[in-house]
Amino acid sequence: MATFRRLAGVLLRSSLTQTRRQLSATAASEHGVQAARTWKILSFVVALPGVAVCMLNTYLKEQQHSHEQPEFIPYSHLRVRNKRFPWGDGNKTLFHNPHANALPDGYEGHE
């Protein structure tokens, strides 16, 4: 068992040493510096404006979105409560949103 541990330790150390040598050799070359510079420029010129355009698109879509509650239709297969929830009044889910989530008998605060 001790021999296995020594052998595993030697193999692990040699593989880590080889990895370090390869990474340090790559970083010292001019190609690595040029590649890092290219990716840095791409990040600022492509990625950040792309994120900004996505944020603007999301904001504008949200402004056009209707915030009205959908009509409540009491389907028999939805909002089935066989057992009470162990929190609150037992009728609302853990992340209940009174505007978006209807109870079995309809939305809260209506009629």
FENPEVEN-V52445 format. One record per residue. N is the residue number from 1. RES is the residue in one letter. SS is DSSP state (H for helix, E for strand, - for the rest). OMEGA is omega in whole degrees, 0 to 359 (* if undefined). Layout:
N	RES	SS	OMEGA
N	RES	SS	OMEGA
This chain:
1	M	-	179
2	A	H	179
3	T	H	179
4	F	H	179
5	R	H	180
6	R	H	180
7	L	H	178
8	A	H	179
9	G	H	179
10	V	H	180
11	L	H	180
12	L	H	180
13	R	H	181
14	S	H	180
15	S	H	177
16	L	H	179
17	T	H	179
18	Q	H	180
19	T	H	179
20	R	H	180
21	R	H	181
22	Q	H	181
23	L	H	181
24	S	H	178
25	A	H	180
26	T	H	182
27	A	H	182
28	A	H	183
29	S	-	179
30	E	H	181
31	H	H	180
32	G	H	179
33	V	H	180
34	Q	H	179
35	A	H	179
36	A	H	179
37	R	H	179
38	T	H	181
39	W	H	177
40	K	H	178
41	I	H	179
42	L	H	179
43	S	H	182
44	F	H	186
45	V	H	185
46	V	H	189
47	A	H	182
48	L	H	174
49	P	H	177
50	G	H	177
51	V	H	180
52	A	H	179
53	V	H	178
54	C	H	178
55	M	H	178
56	L	H	178
57	N	H	179
58	T	H	180
59	Y	H	181
60	L	H	177
61	K	H	179
62	E	H	179
63	Q	H	180
64	Q	H	186
65	H	-	177
66	S	-	182
67	H	-	179
68	E	-	177
69	Q	-	175
70	P	-	180
71	E	-	180
72	F	-	175
73	I	-	185
74	P	-	176
75	Y	-	185
76	S	-	183
77	H	-	178
78	L	-	177
79	R	-	178
80	V	-	178
81	R	-	177
82	N	-	183
83	K	-	181
84	R	-	174
85	F	-	183
86	P	-	180
87	W	-	177
88	G	-	180
89	D	-	177
90	G	-	184
91	N	-	183
92	K	-	178
93	T	-	184
94	L	-	180
95	F	-	184
96	H	-	176
97	N	-	185
98	P	-	180
99	H	-	187
100	A	-	185
101	N	-	179
102	A	-	172
103	L	E	181
104	P	-	181
105	D	-	177
106	G	E	179
107	Y	-	178
108	E	-	176
109	G	-	178
110	H	-	176
111	E	-	*
